[in-house]
Amino acid sequence: MSGAVKLVRNEELSSVAEYAYAATAQAPARVVWTAGACPLDEHGATVAVGDYAGQAEQVMRNLVTALRGAGAELTDVVKTTVYVASTRQEDLVKAWEVVRSHMGGHDAPSTLLGVAVLGYDDQLVEVEAVAVTF
């Protein structure tokens, strides 16, 4: 972690959530906003069709690559939003478990959403992030 990011926990809120409830960034800092990372391979094809966890793995690999290109890493992330094309909570959980495993001990605040459809053919998962570095 760059030291610019501090994850904030609050004892007055439930400890059930697998992420901090807030994050702060120390100024002066550089903010990185990513586009939604998608489950696309290097040729632009959607991978792991029909597989929430498989798509989430590719999404997180692509997110790491996008962050690295901007001079950041997962431990610099202050917020993620995880989009899952499903109305079934179990599908959201499958994607979330992969995202959490990639984030490791850096449990930045996150929002997990079930949505009707995502932008690419056969796409089930997308993750966007905001990161802060010095």
Buried (B, 14 or more C-beta within 10 A) or exposed (E): BBEBBBBEEEEEEEEEEEBBBBBEBEEEBBBBEBEBBBBBEEEEEBBBEEBBBBBBBBBBBBBBEBBEEBEBBBBBBBBBBBBBBBEEEEBBEBBBEBBBEBBEEBBBBBEBEBEEEBEBEBBBBBBBBBBBBE
